[in-house]
């Protein structure tokens, strides 16, 4: 298990590292696993590769960007693993509630961190590892987005590029072949082709008509004869997957 700590208070950061070290000993004794800890005192370094961590402990109070804003940045980057906000001078529970954030991977701890609370949090992170949320890396010219299945509304081929339309209104332009991209979408059975240049997410369909489909972002696309059964087949696959869970 890989854990990151981002805390601009050196003493608090070292204490969190020490407590996590004890958790590593517990994990090794009980489960034969080790916890590997990376520690950061600044946000830029912390945000380089947040996707690699199974859990991220955050408390930033002395910079222009506080822990709540860091959590929002992580969520925007597609982090789906537990983000643990450690409250010291900032009441993160209130801040997160005021921001209207209700993502299930936001957790809270109070400082000074109690061993029992940390133990419960680490056990929850381990359970989270057993049911990971799949994401797809969308690497564009101006940055990378890690998209969950229903983050994607549709994908349109334009020349040598793909325009990935996201549920939040953003459009990520990537260099890829649409057939290769569709192969990557095997982890998302709700994504299906409706033509050689268009992929759609059946969970974002607003309505269908004869050989046309309208998405909930108001865009409408033709369904070619080759792919006339794709939407039906995707729905059947999604229903089967849901029953198997």
N, C-alpha and C positions, 0 to 999 in steps of 0.2 A: 504494500500500500504506500502511495506517495502523497505526502501532505505538505502544503505550503502555509507559511506563517507570514503575514504582512502586517507589521506593527512598527510605528515610528517612535515608540518608547522602548529604548534599548533594554531596560530592566524588565519590562513586561514581556518583551519578545524572548529574552533569555529564560524567563520563568515558564512561558508557554512551551518553549523547546524542551525544557527539563521535564515538565509534566507529560509531554508527548513521548519523551524518551522512556518514562516509566510505563506508558501505555504500550510501547513497543516491546518492552520486557514481558508484559502481561500477554500480549498477542503471541509472542514466540513461545511462551510457556504453555498457553492453552491451545494454540492453533498451529504452531510451527511457522508463523508468519512474522515478518519484520515490518516496521513502519520507517520509511525514509523521509526525512524532514529537510525541506529547503526553507531558508529564512531570508526575508527581505525587509529592508528598512525604507525602500522607496518604491513608488508605484510603477515607474517605467520598467524597472527590471521585473517586477512581479507580473506585469501584464504581458510579458514576452510570450510565454507558453502556458497560460492558465489551464488549457484543456488537458494537460498531462497529469493533473493532480486529481486524486480521488476525493479530497476535501481541502477547503481553503479557509484558513482562520484569518480574520481581518479586524483590525482596529487602527484607523488612521485619524488622528485628532489635531495634529500640528501642521498640516499642509493645506493648500488651497482646496484639495480634493479629499473629503473625509470618507470614512468607511462606508457610509450609505451610498455615496456616489461611486465608490469602487465597486460595490455590489451591483449597481445599475450597469456599470461598464462591463462587468463579467457576464451579466445576463444578456446584454446587447451583443456580446461576442459569442453567445451560444453556449455558455457554461451551464451544464445541467447537473453536475455533481454538487454535493452540499457546500454551500457558502455559509460559514459560521461567523456571525458578527458578535464580537466580544465587547460588551458594553463597559466602558469606564466612565469618561466624562460625557459621553454621548448616549442618549437613550435610543438605541437602534430600533427597539420594538416600536416606539412611537414614531420615529422617523420613517421607517418602512411602511407603517400603517398610513401616515400622512401622505406618503408618496403614492399610495394606492397599489403597492406591490404585493402580490399574493402568490408568487411562485412557490411551489412546494419544496424547492431545494434551498430555501432561506432558513437558517437555524440561528439560535441566539444562545450566548453564554454571558454570564455576569462575571466581572472581575471584582476581587481576586477569584480566579477560577478554582472551583471546588473539584476535588478528585472524582467524587461520585457523579457530578454533572458532566465532567469530561469523559468519564467512562461510558455513560449513557450515550453521549454524542458520538464517540468513536464506534460504539456498537451499531449505532444507526447508520454511520457512514459505511461500515462493513456490509450491513444489510443492503444498503443502496447499491453497492458494487455488484450484488447478486442480481440486480434487475436494472442494468444500465439503460439510459435513454439514448437511442441511436441518433446520431447527427451526421450530416453530410457537409464536408468542407467545401465552401464556395470561395475559391481564391481569385479575387479580382485585382485589377490594376491599383485600386485605391484601398485595398485591405481585404481581410478574410472574414467571412461570416460562417458560423457553424449552425446550420439549419436543422431543426427537427422536422419530421415529416409534414406536419400541417402548417409549418412556417411557409412552405412553398405553395403558391397558388397555381402557377403555370410557368412553363419554360418555352421561350420562343427563339427559334434559330434565325439569326440575321447575319448573313454572310458567314464569316469564320467564327462569329461570336454567338454565345447564348445569352439571352436576357432572362434572368431568373426573377420573376415577379413574386415578392414576398407579401405575406398577410398584413404586415405593418405599413405597406405602401412603398417600401424601398424596392429598387431594381438593381440587382447585382449582375454586372456584365462580366462574363468569364470566357476564356478561350478554351473551347472544348468541342468535341464532336457530339452531336445530339444522341447518337446511338451509344457511344461510350458513356455519356451522362445517364442515359436510361438504364444501362447495365449497373451503374453505381446506385441507382434508385431501387435496386432489388430489395433493400432493407425497408423500403416504403411501398407496400403493395397498393396504396391509394393513388400512386402516380401511374398514369397510363398514357400512351400516345393516342392522338386523334388525327394526326397527319404526320408526314415525314419531317415536318418543321415545328410541331407543337406537342408538348406534353402538358397534361393537366392533372390536378389533384381532385379526385371525385368528391372529396369532402368539402370542396369549395365551389361545387356546382350550384348555381342559383336556379337554372332551368335548362331543359333540353327541348329541342324542336327537331324537325326532320333534317338530319345531317348537319345540325348546328348545336353548339353548346354555349351557354352563357355562364360566366363565372360570377362569384359574389363581389368581384372588383369591377363589375360592369363590362368587362371585355367579352367579346363573342368570337368564337372560332369555328371554322368549318370542320366537319368530321368527314374524312374521305372514306370511300368504299372499303379500302383495305383495312381500315380500323373501325368499321361500323359496329363491331361487337366488343370493342376494347373496354368501354365503360361498364357494360354488363359483366364482363369477365373479371374486371378489377373489383367490382362489388362482391362478386361471388368469392373471390380470393380473400377479401377483407372479412367477409362473414365467416369463412372457414377459419381464418387465423384467430378471430375473436372467440370462436367456440373452443379452440384448442387451448386458449389461455386459462 
